[in-house]
Amino acid sequence: MAQVEVPAFPCIVHLNAEGGVYRGRVANLAGLEAVGSSEREMLGKIVPLFKRTVAEIHQRGDSIPWINPVPEPKPNEIKRFIPVHL
């Protein structure tokens, strides 16, 4: 059976939680944000958004506009690293 190479991309999320609301933003790709009532819910929204965006750019053959260097999280934020396979 032939192996198929599946590309993986780093989704770096900076999140904060205030008043039971979890807000996350992708720190290494501009414009992707999500809100949820738990970290799990928020990540469950932002990861598919990241995957869809990166897949569309990748399929077009364009360069992915990574933010590099990735900014540090703000003092009230937590950093999460999620490897995402297309």
Secondary structure, 3 states (H helix, E strand, C coil): CCCCCCCEEEEEEEEEEECCEEEEEECCECCCEEEECCHHHHHHHHHHHHHHHHHHHHHHCCCCCECCCCCCCCCCCEEEEEEEEC
